[in-house]
């Protein structure tokens, strides 16, 4: 280290603590002074001097799982909140995180390259608000642990840490564990692997507590005993610490969650690292397939919230696997408990934002629109709002915080009474798109950032008219878990719809399609206009797009889009969506405007339902009936509707259908199909068929 920090570094090492050094001034001067600290090496992100092997700002984060005595983040290249949160964990005890920034007074005017991600066109960055940087400025200047080297004035504020009574040190035990808690977690993993009856185990901790290492140490012993262990995580980088502590055993393999579900990979134990950053739907499928599963998750993390994981996954585990177990690690191992850097980053990025449970409402709730400027001035409100978002969505990240504060096109709504906040909604203004750009988007030659709703209608559906409308896209809507299943979400949506009647043309949403979410939005009267033809890598689900028209004169346009989707859906189900679950298909079905069945088709259907015509010869007539009666099909009992969809739209085999529906072979399946088609064609209230 530079002589300026030699004594400070020695004391930090003795204390087991880390510090943030804010180095402000002109960019070239900041780089030159940071170069003085580089003598001991480390990690430099962003532009740097020629003498430094710097890494570009990127999202691969290939350095995850490594530790450095010095990390320099050149924020002149863009201050990514996710990057800041991730890189803070790579600073080892006694080290420095150095942030290169303009002079403090210039931050509100700083043209941060990171603004580019919050607008559609590069020239629009001047519309972004500086609220994230203003809040960061306030938090850093208020925190006494932050060192500040101001090159503009030549001042250096770096209080010398006191010498501790005893040197901080961590000594591993004979198993490689660094604490009693970590040893207990390792033993819990071993017990889960060896138990006569399989059960899931959840290991929770904040960053730096040794949870991933505990899984790796346990895996090393189990592999030595001949057990088949496999690992999954949001990315292989996320599992690096686990894999390192397994001794890089050649028999320990990493697979993505999707690969584990698509392939038949046997294992005695599945280890899932950073589980909170994986969709709950995927986790549930993995649990049902492998049964003996260990989940490691960060309580307050930039990759996903452990509190959200508790709501979405732990409650389900408890209901399905009463013998499930949980272990929590509290003491940090990679730095001392007195380390100020980790809590500072948590405050800056709201990693520790928890939504307080509101009291039962004493009056009718109302929707209230607020601005990001209000959030900048009200830290408690910001924490409550962001805490709700963390609870509601597993992928809420620090970048969402900056989006909330800086994006010029976002609209922020609270669902509240005079006492408490019960919900939050974030809406994004999108469209219209000028005609020339719209043509290029429809032709597949341009794909500008953002503008999700009009772009998907142009690029994927080919609807040129979609470019001319104004949309409000519901990015996030969250109701506190204590107030769910009470109709609050629907009332919140109704209030937003009423507000925007004169301010937009359509309200819309795009989300990872699950049966629960599809049913919620369809219950609000929104109409499906698109389903992604492949699963999203991040969510493991197909993306659904639903819209509602805000004025009667726009309903014919929406109906045209909706009917086009209804006509295309059976074609896709026969081919590219052949494996789409029926409980996803059903809420997408809407009453059709197809030509009514012909007399010949009605005779063909009667020959199938009441006589002995084979299903194959009846196929054209049945598929026509399903399309003409799509609304009635969606109202059938789920198992009945699924049988029709799986045979006549998806072409599933007789053996597959018999197994899935627990029927005794092809003959029983055909008999049930005859009953279901007859019920589909019966007038409401006139069917006496059994459920």
C-alpha positions in Angstrom: 0.0 0.0 0.0 1.0 3.6 -0.3 2.9 5.1 2.6 -0.2 7.3 3.2 -2.1 4.3 4.3 0.6 1.9 5.7 -0.3 2.4 9.4 -4.0 2.5 8.6 -3.8 -0.8 6.7 -1.9 -2.5 9.5 -4.5 -1.5 12.0 -7.4 -2.5 9.8 -5.8 -5.9 9.4 -5.5 -6.3 13.2 -9.1 -5.3 13.6 -10.3 -7.5 10.7 -12.1 -4.5 9.2 -12.4 -2.9 5.8 -13.0 0.7 4.7 -14.4 2.6 1.8 -12.1 5.3 0.4 -13.8 8.0 -1.7 -11.3 9.5 -4.1 -12.8 12.6 -5.7 -11.5 15.0 -8.4 -10.8 15.0 -12.1 -10.8 11.4 -13.6 -7.2 11.4 -14.7 -6.0 12.8 -11.4 -8.1 10.1 -9.6 -6.6 7.4 -11.6 -3.0 8.6 -11.0 -3.5 8.8 -7.2 -5.3 5.4 -7.1 -2.3 4.0 -9.0 -0.2 4.8 -5.9 -2.3 2.4 -3.9 -2.0 -0.3 -6.6 1.5 -1.3 -5.6 0.0 -4.3 -3.7 -2.3 -5.3 -6.6 -6.0 -6.1 -6.4 -9.0 -5.6 -8.7 -9.5 -2.5 -10.8 -12.8 -2.1 -12.5 -13.3 0.4 -15.3 -10.7 2.6 -17.1 -7.2 2.7 -15.5 -3.6 3.7 -16.2 -1.6 1.7 -18.7 0.4 0.1 -15.8 -2.8 -1.5 -14.4 -4.5 -4.6 -15.7 -8.0 -3.2 -15.4 -11.2 -5.0 -16.1 -14.1 -3.4 -18.1 -17.4 -2.8 -16.4 -19.5 -5.7 -17.3 -22.2 -8.0 -15.9 -20.3 -11.3 -16.1 -18.7 -10.5 -12.7 -16.1 -13.2 -13.3 -14.3 -12.1 -10.1 -17.2 -13.3 -7.8 -15.9 -15.7 -5.2 -12.4 -14.2 -5.1 -10.9 -11.9 -2.4 -8.6 -8.8 -2.9 -6.8 -6.5 -0.5 -7.7 -3.6 -2.7 -10.6 -3.0 -5.1 -10.8 0.1 -7.2 -14.1 1.0 -8.9 -13.8 3.8 -11.5 -17.3 5.2 -11.3 -16.5 7.7 -14.0 -17.3 4.7 -16.3 -20.7 4.3 -14.7 -21.8 3.6 -11.1 -23.7 0.4 -11.3 -25.5 -0.4 -8.0 -25.4 -4.1 -8.7 -21.7 -3.9 -9.4 -21.1 -1.9 -6.2 -23.0 -4.4 -4.1 -21.2 -7.4 -5.6 -17.7 -6.0 -5.5 -17.9 -5.0 -1.9 -17.9 -8.7 -1.0 -14.6 -9.3 -2.7 -12.7 -6.9 -0.3 -10.9 -9.1 2.3 -10.4 -8.1 5.9 -7.9 -5.2 6.2 -8.6 -4.1 2.7 -10.0 -1.0 0.9 -12.8 -0.4 -1.5 -11.8 2.7 -3.5 -14.5 4.6 -5.4 -13.2 7.1 -8.0 -15.8 9.9 -8.4 -16.0 13.6 -9.5 -15.9 16.2 -6.7 -18.8 15.9 -4.3 -20.3 19.2 -5.3 -20.5 18.1 -9.0 -22.4 14.8 -8.4 -25.9 16.3 -9.2 -24.5 17.4 -12.6 -22.4 14.3 -13.3 -23.4 12.7 -16.6 -23.1 9.2 -15.2 -22.8 6.6 -18.0 -25.0 4.3 -15.9 -28.0 6.6 -16.8 -28.0 5.0 -20.2 -29.8 1.9 -18.9 -32.8 3.9 -17.6 -33.8 5.6 -20.9 -34.6 4.3 -24.4 -32.3 6.5 -26.5 -28.8 7.8 -25.6 -29.8 11.4 -26.1 -32.4 11.1 -23.4 -30.0 10.6 -20.5 -30.3 14.3 -19.7 -33.8 13.6 -18.5 -32.6 11.3 -15.7 -32.7 12.5 -12.2 -29.6 12.7 -10.0 -31.4 11.4 -6.9 -29.4 8.2 -6.5 -26.1 10.1 -6.4 -27.5 12.8 -4.2 -28.6 10.2 -1.7 -25.3 8.4 -2.0 -23.5 11.8 -1.3 -25.6 12.3 1.8 -25.0 8.8 3.2 -21.2 8.8 2.5 -20.7 12.3 4.1 -22.7 11.2 7.2 -20.8 8.0 7.8 -17.8 8.4 10.0 -16.1 5.3 8.7 -15.7 6.6 5.2 -12.2 7.9 4.2 -12.3 10.8 1.7 -9.4 11.9 -0.4 -10.5 15.2 -2.1 -8.0 16.0 -4.8 -9.7 19.3 -5.6 -8.9 20.7 -2.1 -5.9 18.5 -1.4 -7.5 17.2 1.9 -7.4 13.7 3.1 -9.8 12.5 5.8 -8.8 9.0 7.0 -9.2 8.6 10.8 -6.7 6.2 12.2 -8.5 3.1 13.6 -7.8 2.3 17.2 -5.6 -0.7 17.9 -7.7 -3.6 19.2 -7.1 -5.3 22.5 -6.4 -8.5 20.7 -5.7 -9.2 17.0 -8.7 -10.5 15.0 -8.1 -13.9 13.6 -10.0 -16.9 12.4 -8.5 -20.4 12.9 -10.0 -23.4 11.1 -10.9 -26.6 13.0 -9.9 -30.1 11.9 -12.8 -30.1 9.4 -11.8 -26.8 7.9 -14.7 -24.9 9.5 -14.0 -21.4 10.8 -16.7 -21.2 13.5 -19.0 -23.3 15.6 -21.9 -22.0 13.5 -20.3 -23.1 10.3 -19.4 -26.5 11.7 -23.0 -26.9 12.7 -24.1 -26.0 9.2 -21.7 -28.5 7.7 -23.0 -31.2 10.0 -26.6 -30.4 9.1 -25.7 -30.9 5.4 -24.1 -34.2 6.2 -27.2 -35.3 8.2 -29.5 -34.3 5.4 -27.5 -36.4 2.9 -27.4 -39.5 5.2 -30.9 -39.4 6.7 -33.0 -42.5 6.0 -35.9 -40.3 4.9 -35.2 -37.4 2.5 -36.0 -33.8 3.5 -35.0 -30.3 2.5 -32.5 -28.2 4.4 -32.3 -24.4 4.2 -29.0 -22.6 5.2 -29.5 -18.8 5.6 -26.9 -16.1 6.4 -25.8 -12.7 5.3 -22.8 -12.4 3.1 -19.4 -13.5 4.5 -20.8 -15.9 7.1 -19.5 -19.1 5.5 -22.7 -20.7 4.3 -21.4 -21.6 0.8 -18.1 -22.8 2.2 -20.0 -25.0 4.7 -21.8 -26.7 1.7 -18.5 -27.2 -0.1 -16.8 -28.7 3.0 -19.7 -31.1 3.4 -19.7 -32.0 -0.3 -16.0 -32.8 -0.1 -16.6 -35.4 2.7 -19.7 -36.9 1.0 -17.9 -37.2 -2.3 -15.1 -39.1 -0.5 -17.8 -41.5 0.7 -19.0 -42.1 -2.8 -22.1 -40.0 -2.8 -23.3 -38.4 -6.0 -23.5 -34.6 -5.4 -24.6 -32.0 -7.9 -24.6 -28.2 -7.6 -26.8 -25.5 -9.1 -27.0 -21.7 -8.7 -28.1 -18.7 -10.7 -24.7 -18.9 -12.4 -21.6 -20.9 -12.1 -19.8 -17.8 -10.7 -22.4 -17.7 -7.9 -21.3 -21.2 -6.9 -17.5 -20.5 -7.0 -17.0 -20.5 -3.3 -18.9 -23.7 -2.8 -16.9 -25.4 -5.5 -13.6 -24.2 -4.2 -14.3 -25.5 -0.7 -15.2 -28.9 -2.1 -11.6 -29.3 -3.1 -12.5 -28.9 -6.8 -13.5 -32.6 -6.7 -13.6 -34.0 -10.2 -16.9 -35.8 -9.5 -18.7 -32.6 -8.4 -20.5 -31.1 -11.3 -22.4 -27.8 -11.8 -25.7 -27.7 -13.8 -28.0 -24.8 -14.4 -31.5 -25.2 -12.8 -33.0 -25.5 -16.3 -30.6 -28.3 -17.3 -31.5 -30.3 -14.2 -35.2 -30.1 -15.1 -34.6 -30.9 -18.8 -32.2 -33.8 -18.3 -32.4 -36.9 -16.1 -29.3 -36.3 -13.9 -29.3 -38.7 -10.9 -27.9 -37.5 -7.5 -27.9 -38.4 -3.8 -28.0 -34.7 -2.8 -28.6 -31.5 -4.7 -26.9 -28.3 -3.4 -28.5 -25.0 -4.5 -26.4 -21.9 -3.8 -27.9 -18.4 -3.8 -31.3 -20.0 -4.0 -33.2 -16.7 -3.4 -32.1 -15.6 -6.9 -33.8 -18.6 -8.6 -37.5 -18.5 -9.3 -39.6 -20.3 -6.7 -41.4 -22.2 -9.5 -38.0 -23.8 -10.6 -37.0 -24.5 -7.0 -40.3 -26.3 -6.3 -39.8 -28.5 -9.4 -36.2 -29.3 -8.3 -37.4 -30.2 -4.8 -40.1 -32.5 -6.1 -37.5 -34.2 -8.4 -34.6 -34.6 -6.0 -36.3 -34.4 -2.6 -33.0 -34.4 -0.7 -32.0 -30.7 -1.4 -29.9 -28.2 0.5 -30.7 -24.5 -0.2 -28.1 -21.8 0.7 -29.5 -18.3 0.5 -28.4 -14.8 1.5 -30.7 -13.0 3.9 -29.9 -9.5 2.6 -28.2 -9.9 -0.8 -27.8 -8.1 -4.2 -28.8 -11.4 -6.0 -32.0 -12.0 -4.1 -33.6 -11.5 -0.7 -33.7 -14.2 1.9 -36.9 -12.7 3.4 -38.6 -13.0 0.1 -37.3 -16.6 -0.1 -38.8 -17.3 3.3 -42.2 -16.1 2.1 -42.2 -17.8 -1.3 -40.3 -21.0 -0.6 -39.9 -21.8 3.1 -43.7 -21.7 3.7 -44.2 -24.1 0.8 -41.5 -26.4 2.1 -43.2 -26.4 5.5 -46.5 -27.3 4.0 -45.1 -30.1 1.8 -42.2 -31.3 3.9 -43.0 -31.0 7.6 -39.6 -32.5 8.5 -37.7 -29.7 6.7 -34.9 -28.0 8.6 -33.3 -24.5 8.7 -29.9 -23.4 9.9 -28.9 -19.7 10.3 -25.4 -18.4 10.5 -25.0 -14.9 12.1 -21.3 -14.3 12.8 -19.2 -13.0 10.0 -16.1 -15.0 9.1 -14.4 -13.1 6.3 -14.2 -9.9 8.4 -14.8 -8.8 12.0 -18.3 -8.2 13.4 -17.2 -4.5 13.8 -16.5 -4.1 10.1 -18.3 -0.9 8.9 -18.1 -1.5 5.1 -20.8 -4.2 4.9 -23.5 -2.3 6.9 -22.6 0.9 4.9 -23.2 -0.9 1.6 -26.4 -2.4 2.9 -27.6 1.2 3.8 -26.6 2.6 0.4 -28.2 -0.2 -1.6 -31.1 -0.9 0.8 -30.1 -4.6 1.0 -31.4 -4.6 4.5 -34.7 -2.9 3.8 -37.5 -4.8 5.5 -41.2 -3.8 5.1 -42.9 -3.5 8.5 -46.1 -5.4 8.8 -48.9 -2.8 8.7 -51.8 -2.9 11.2 -55.3 -3.9 10.0 -56.7 -1.0 8.0 -59.3 1.1 9.9 -60.5 2.9 6.8 -60.7 2.4 3.0 -57.3 2.4 1.4 -56.5 4.8 -1.4 -53.9 5.1 -4.2 -51.5 7.9 -3.7 -48.9 8.9 -6.4 -45.5 10.1 -5.1 -42.3 11.2 -6.8 -38.7 10.1 -6.6 -37.9 13.5 -5.1 -40.2 12.8 -2.2 -38.4 9.4 -1.7 -35.0 11.2 -1.7 -36.2 13.4 1.2 -37.9 10.6 3.2 -35.5 7.7 3.9 -38.0 5.8 6.0 -40.6 5.9 3.2 -38.0 4.8 0.7 -37.0 1.8 2.9 -40.6 0.8 3.5 -41.4 1.0 -0.2 -38.3 -0.9 -1.3 -38.8 -3.5 1.4 -42.2 -4.3 -0.1 -40.6 -4.7 -3.5 -38.0 -7.1 -2.1 -40.7 -9.2 -0.4 -42.8 -9.3 -3.6 -40.2 -10.1 -6.3 -37.2 -12.4 -6.0 -35.1 -10.5 -8.5 -35.4 -7.0 -6.9 -31.9 -5.7 -7.0 -29.9 -2.5 -6.2 -30.3 -1.5 -9.8 -34.1 -1.3 -9.1 -33.3 1.2 -6.4 -31.6 3.5 -8.9 -34.4 3.0 -11.4 -36.8 4.0 -8.8 -34.9 7.2 -8.0 -33.5 8.3 -11.3 -35.7 7.0 -14.2 -37.7 9.9 -15.7 -40.5 7.6 -17.1 -41.4 5.8 -13.9 -44.6 6.5 -11.9 -44.7 5.5 -8.3 -47.9 4.6 -6.4 -48.7 3.7 -2.8 -51.7 1.8 -1.6 -52.3 3.2 1.9 -54.4 4.8 4.5 -53.4 7.6 6.9 -51.4 5.2 9.1 -49.5 2.7 7.0 -48.5 1.5 3.5 -50.0 -1.7 2.3 -48.9 -1.8 -1.2 -46.7 -0.3 -3.9 -46.9 -0.2 -7.7 -44.3 1.0 -10.3 -45.5 1.9 -13.7 -43.4 2.7 -16.8 -44.6 5.2 -19.4 -44.0 3.7 -22.9 -44.8 4.8 -26.5 -45.7 6.2 -28.8 -42.8 5.3 -31.2 -42.3 7.3 -34.4 -43.3 5.6 -37.6 -39.8 5.2 -39.1 -38.4 3.5 -36.0 -41.5 1.4 -35.7 -41.0 0.0 -39.2 -37.4 -0.9 -38.3 -38.5 -2.6 -35.1 -41.2 -4.6 -36.9 -38.6 -5.6 -39.5 -36.2 -6.8 -36.8 -33.5 -4.3 -37.7 -33.7 -2.2 -34.5 -34.4 -3.1 -30.9 -33.9 0.1 -28.7 -33.7 -0.2 -25.0 -37.0 -0.2 -23.0 -40.4 0.4 -24.6 -41.3 -3.2 -23.8 -45.0 -3.2 -24.6 -45.0 -1.4 -28.0 -41.8 -3.2 -29.0 -43.1 -6.7 -28.3 -46.3 -5.9 -30.2 -44.3 -4.6 -33.1 -41.4 -7.1 -33.2 -43.1 -10.3 -32.1 -46.7 -9.7 -33.3 -46.2 -7.4 -36.3 -48.8 -4.9 -35.2 -47.7 -1.6 -36.7 -50.6 0.2 -35.2 -49.2 -0.6 -31.7 -46.5 2.1 -32.2 -49.0 4.9 -32.1 -50.4 4.3 -28.6 -49.5 5.5 -25.1 -48.9 2.7 -22.6 -48.5 2.4 -18.8 -46.7 -0.8 -18.1 -47.1 -2.2 -14.6 -43.5 -3.1 -13.8 -44.1 -4.2 -10.2 -47.1 -4.4 -7.9 -46.7 -5.6 -4.4 -49.2 -6.0 -1.5 -47.7 -6.7 1.9 -48.0 -10.5 2.5 -50.1 -9.9 5.7 -52.8 -8.2 3.5 -52.9 -10.6 0.6 -55.9 -12.7 -0.4 -58.2 -9.9 0.7 -58.8 -8.3 -2.8 -56.4 -5.4 -2.1 -54.4 -6.0 -5.3 -57.5 -5.9 -7.5 -58.8 -2.7 -5.8 -55.3 -1.1 -6.2 -55.4 -2.0 -10.0 -58.9 -0.6 -10.3 -57.8 2.7 -8.7 -54.9 3.0 -11.1 -57.1 2.2 -14.0 -59.5 5.0 -13.0 -56.7 7.5 -12.7 -55.2 6.8 -16.1 -58.4 6.9 -18.2 -57.4 10.3 -19.6 -53.7 9.9 -19.5 -52.9 6.8 -21.6 -54.4 4.4 -24.1 -53.6 1.0 -22.6 -52.5 -0.4 -19.2 -50.3 -3.5 -19.6 -48.0 -5.9 -18.0 -45.3 -8.4 -19.0 -44.4 -11.1 -16.5 -43.2 -14.6 -16.0 -46.4 -16.6 -16.6 -47.5 -18.7 -13.7 -51.0 -20.0 -13.1 -51.4 -17.7 -10.1 -50.3 -14.5 -11.9 -52.3 -15.3 -15.0 -55.5 -15.9 -13.0 -54.9 -12.6 -11.1 -54.6 -10.4 -14.2 -57.4 -12.2 -16.1 -59.6 -11.6 -13.0 -59.0 -7.9 -13.5 -60.4 -8.2 -17.0 -57.0 -7.8 -18.7 -56.6 -9.7 -22.1 -53.7 -11.8 -23.2 -52.1 -10.7 -26.5 -48.8 -12.6 -26.4 -46.9 -15.5 -24.8 -43.2 -15.9 -25.3 -42.3 -18.9 -27.4 -39.3 -19.9 -25.2 -38.7 -19.8 -21.5 -36.9 -16.7 -20.1 -33.4 -17.7 -18.9 -33.8 -15.6 -15.7 -37.3 -16.8 -14.7 -37.6 -20.3 -16.2 -41.1 -19.3 -17.4 -42.6 -18.0 -20.6 -43.3 -14.3 -20.6 -47.0 -13.3 -20.9 -48.2 -9.9 -22.1 -51.7 -8.7 -21.1 -53.4 -5.4 -21.8 -56.6 -3.5 -20.9 -58.0 -0.7 -23.0 -58.6 2.6 -21.1 -61.4 3.9 -23.4 -64.3 2.1 -25.2 -63.1 3.2 -28.6 -59.8 1.3 -28.1 -61.5 -2.0 -27.3 -61.9 -3.1 -31.0 -58.1 -2.7 -31.5 -57.4 -4.7 -28.3 -60.0 -7.4 -29.3 -58.3 -7.7 -32.7 -54.9 -8.4 -31.1 -56.5 -10.8 -28.6 -58.3 -12.8 -31.3 -55.1 -13.0 -33.3 -53.4 -14.5 -30.3 -56.3 -16.9 -29.7 -56.0 -18.1 -33.3 -52.2 -18.6 -33.1 -52.1 -20.3 -29.7 -53.3 -23.8 -30.9 -50.7 -23.8 -33.7 -47.9 -23.0 -31.3 -49.2 -25.6 -28.8 -48.9 -28.3 -31.5 -45.2 -27.5 -32.1 -43.0 -25.0 -30.2 -45.2 -24.9 -27.1 -45.8 -28.6 -27.1 -44.7 -29.0 -23.5 -46.5 -25.9 -22.1 -48.4 -26.9 -19.0 -52.2 -26.9 -19.3 -52.6 -24.7 -16.2 -50.7 -22.0 -18.1 -52.8 -22.5 -21.3 -56.2 -22.3 -19.5 -56.1 -18.7 -18.2 -54.9 -17.6 -21.6 -58.1 -18.8 -23.3 -60.7 -16.2 -24.0 -64.0 -16.3 -25.9 -63.4 -16.5 -29.6 -65.1 -14.8 -32.6 -64.5 -17.7 -34.9 -67.1 -18.8 -37.4 -69.6 -21.1 -35.8 -69.4 -24.8 -36.3 -70.8 -26.1 -39.6 -73.5 -28.7 -39.7 -71.0 -31.2 -40.9 -68.7 -30.4 -38.0 -71.5 -30.8 -35.5 -72.4 -34.2 -37.0 -68.7 -35.3 -36.8 -68.6 -34.3 -33.1 -71.9 -36.1 -32.4 -70.4 -39.2 -34.0 -67.4 -39.0 -31.6 -69.3 -38.2 -28.4 -72.3 -40.4 -28.8 -71.1 -43.2 -31.1 -67.8 -44.9 -32.0 -65.9 -42.6 -34.4 -62.2 -42.6 -33.4 -60.5 -39.6 -31.9 -58.1 -39.4 -34.8 -60.9 -39.1 -37.4 -62.6 -36.6 -35.2 -59.5 -34.5 -34.6 -60.4 -31.6 -37.1 -63.9 -31.2 -35.7 -62.8 -31.4 -32.0 -60.0 -28.8 -32.5 -62.5 -26.5 -34.3 -64.9 -26.9 -31.4 -62.2 -26.1 -28.9 -61.3 -22.9 -30.7 -64.9 -21.8 -31.2 -65.7 -22.6 -27.5 -62.4 -21.4 -26.0 -64.2 -19.5 -23.3 -66.2 -22.6 -22.3 -63.1 -24.7 -22.5 -61.4 -22.4 -19.9 -64.4 -23.0 -17.6 -64.2 -26.8 -17.6 -62.8 -28.6 -14.6 -59.0 -28.2 -14.9 -58.3 -31.9 -15.4 -60.9 -32.2 -18.2 -59.7 -29.1 -20.0 -56.1 -30.3 -19.7 -57.0 -33.7 -21.3 -58.4 -32.0 -24.3 -55.5 -29.6 -24.7 -52.9 -32.2 -24.3 -54.4 -34.6 -26.8 -56.0 -32.4 -29.5 -53.7 -29.3 -29.4 -50.5 -30.8 -28.1 -50.8 -34.3 -29.6 -49.6 -36.2 -26.5 -49.4 -39.9 -26.7 -52.1 -42.3 -25.3 -49.5 -43.8 -22.9 -48.5 -40.3 -21.6 -52.1 -39.2 -21.2 -53.0 -42.4 -19.3 -50.1 -42.0 -16.9 -50.7 -38.2 -16.3 -54.5 -38.6 -15.7 -54.3 -42.0 -13.9 -56.4 -43.7 -16.5 -56.2 -47.4 -17.4 -54.8 -47.2 -20.9 -55.9 -45.8 -24.2 -59.5 -47.1 -24.1 -60.1 -45.3 -20.8 -58.6 -42.1 -22.2 -60.8 -42.2 -25.2 -63.9 -42.7 -23.1 -63.0 -39.8 -21.0 -62.3 -37.6 -24.1 -65.8 -38.4 -25.4 -67.3 -37.3 -22.1 -65.3 -34.1 -22.0 -66.1 -33.1 -25.5 -69.8 -33.7 -24.9 -69.6 -31.5 -21.8 -67.8 -28.8 -23.8 -70.6 -28.7 -26.3 -73.5 -28.9 -23.8 -75.3 -25.6 -22.9 -74.4 -24.2 -19.5 -76.4 -25.9 -16.7 -77.6 -28.8 -18.9 -74.7 -31.2 -18.4 -75.1 -34.0 -16.0 -71.6 -35.3 -16.6 -69.5 -36.2 -13.6 -66.7 -34.0 -12.5 
